Amino acid sequence: MAAHAASELWQLSAAEASRLLADREISSVELTDACLERIAAVDDRISAYITVTADLARQQATDADRRIAGVPMQIKDLLCTNGIATTCASRMLAEYIPVYDATAVARLREHGAVLLGKGNMDEFGMGSSTENSAFFPTRNPWDTGRVPGGSSGGSAAAVSAGAAPFALGTDTGGSIRQPASFCGVTGLKPTYGRVSRYGLVAYASSLDQVGPIARDAADCALILQSIAGHDSRDATSLPDAVPDYSAALTGDISGLRLGVPSEYFAEGMDAGVRAAVTAAIDQLAALGAEIREVSLPTTQYALACYYIIAPSECSANLARYDGVKYGYSHQGDGDMWEAMERTRQHGFGPEVKRRIMLGAFALSSGYYDAYYHKAQQVRTLIRQDFAHVFEEVDALAAPVSPVVAFPIGERTDDPVRMYLVDVYTLPVNMAGLPAMSVPCGFSNGLPVGLQLIGPHLSEDRLLNIAHTYQQATEWHRERPGI
Amino acid sequence: MFCGCPADYQAAEPNTRTCPVCLGLPGALPVINRRAVEYTVLTGLALNCRIPEFTKFDRKNYPYPDLMKGYQISQYDLPLALDGFLEIDGDTQLGLGRRRIGVERVHLEEDVAKSYDDRGEGYSLVDVNRSGVPLMEVVSKPDMRSAEEARQYLTLLHSIVQYLGVSTGNMQDGNFRCDANVSIRPVGSQILGTRTEVKNMNSFRAVYQALEYEVVRQREVIEDGGAVVQETRGWIEEREVTVSQRSKEYAHDYRYFPEPDLPPLRIGPERVAELAAELPEFAPQRSARFQADLALSGYDADLLAGSRSMANYFETTLTLRDADAAEVANWMLGDLARLLNQDHREIDASPVTPQRLADLLALVADGTLSTSLAKTVLEEMYATGGEPADIVREQGLGQISDTGAIEAAVAEAIAANPKAVADYISGKDTAARFLMGQVMRLTKGQAQPELALRLVQEGLELQKTRGSLEP
């Protein structure tokens, strides 16, 4: 960057300034500061200003510099895009075109991001491999005979294969982190409520979150900056101020207390995954983190808890798809009720139907107390578990998944076996906490992800840990040969 | 209730008051309408309810084309208000006196879209304007003992919600709806009989008739050796009967669970106290006060207290002008009411404001206007929205109290009516009144009546004296 004396910047013409800004030779903040200084220097003699909006100017300049203007992105097809098909990878919405943008999408558009397209996924966000897409499975760029993970498989694969610089995914039980780990890219699930859910087609309302999938932590910081913050259209969005995530990337984690939960290193984990994650934790220690063994005893209950709560909420969230108002509508003989039933019979895939039925059952009269209510109580215990642990440590390091990308079709016959790939990601959603997946090595040539979990609203801390790790390692720079 | 669309569904073209939220489009989310919550708390307070500190919304799940999301956001086990009551006079024909009718709960939910089913064309239409409009449900305890008591309860509840400004209370528009549950039991039994639910009553009269009908019907069923079936029945206005609607509904398991898209609400005692301070004095209390403090008749007091806007207008006028309450009442319930009724206008829309009415009454009190002239001025004020003083000045309507001016008219009247003069002289005192009327006519009603009469009498006495003096 050529040096420009601040005293010269206020002399630039608009066209000159525009070119220098575009070439990144000067920043908007530098230019704006120069102008504000010039105002201070001369305006008491010429009185050209009635009102000087210095704070606003600096804020706008900061935003302008942060802009991901012109950077292309992919949006998972679970997020509404105005005028552009939003299918949720379901036959039910194969031709559905929303009339509004999701808030997260609108904010990225405002920041000038360019939409490349909508990403393939497991139908309505339900799945761990993107094999539940009604259209076609996505293939892992590292080995096209294997899954990319799910449900944001299309998003992770696109970023991995260079088919998008970044993507917006969603995470209800691990759906950003797990595919990010399977595809060797970086993903972040924010604190529940940090990013607006308005326009995110609901699967499990108390668990869903929107987050970035990108090449590294610095990118994730940039994207999160654009989408985070309160939205008056989402009553569950948090009012807390959004910090400067990029400024938090200091590259220094000395003194960080990093917990390693013993329950996340259980038997049955892939040996290559265990090795890569352990090495990553050693690397973090070398970078200054203080490693401590901790325990999260409720970990074993998270899977059962999730597979009661999420289906229950989804059974209600998907009740609107009846062929009456929009979407797939079965036409034929029979009365209205039969048409509705046939619409749902043909419009939904098997996993979606499975979860709707599970959920309706868990909520039904006579079973509500034993299932839904009990699961919510267990959920409180899981949340308390994490809260206790975060009194002793600042973040947790663990695997994202016990396995790496598995062959397409390997787990589709056994739903529970499929559910098990998310055992380490689910508890985080139950507690509403932020977490990241960071590439940390390979097992048999397939990417392995390190999971970083933090307390409520600690995205800046997690991003810095990931960023510091990525300054010292090259895993995130590895690219598949495709 | 959960979006920003206007709630004026009755007046609007179909499907013009919609947005992604009340349409239940994929990805849309509800946000709580604060004022609706406050209205519900106010109503609960007016009904002597307890306002729990913690309340939440729940999803009530069932499929129907007019229920856009496939679930209705309502309140299940933690409603906004609980355990209240209303006092009714009681059904004296049954020997029942004044007592409390319990209110089980008051809760808040969203309305569903409107279906048009009976078109005979093989399809139904749905108007989504009504979807998402706030609905407040007041559930009474089974304490009423006759259709008459139900009528009293409804009338009082209706007055309360109107007074609060929470509802217009219009049953025909669907702003005030009633579903009634009724059962019968042998005299002396403590156990309530099987109840039926009656719907589709569009007026208080319909509620009364439907309940009376249902009681008779249930009695006949039992006397014929049968048992009352627990079911929903619809009131058919044209035939004045209730008809079973069992085939239209089947038992729903609503699978209630807490609404995850909305945070629960904490309404603390301080906030409840703030809202309680907003409660107005309701009709019965206000009427009683008008009678006790202002010596109004029960009839007038009830009329004036009948609506909050009437009562406010009345009291405002009284404070603006230290007037006789009866005088103000007479003007409001007489001439002003007549003018408003002709136009089907509410007093809120009156061009004659309390200030202007007070000013008019001041002009009568200081002698500028006679009562009859004031009525004319009132009509002009109503028609033009003008100030009384301006109208009096523009039309030269001020009462003439200048003796000299009236004397000229008196002289003219006497000269023009010799017969009347002769009548007076021969002893007919009423002729004086006749001549006074002539004077009023000659002065376009503006002569001060008492003064005119006195001057006429003086003038006539003068005639008498002259007459007797003349040879």
Interface residues (C-beta under 8 A of the other chain):
Chain A: L79 C80 T86 C88 L93 Y96 P98 V99 Y100 A102 R197 Y198 G199 L200 V201 A202 S205 S206 S232 R233 D234 A235 T236 S312 E313 S315 A316 L318 A319 R320 D322 V324 K325 Y326 M336 M340 A360 L363 S364 S365 Y368 Y372
Chain B: P20 L23 G24 L25 P26 G27 A28 L29 P30 V31 I32 R59 N61 P63 P65 M68 K69 G70 Y71 V126 D253 R255 Y256 F257 P260 D261 L262 P263
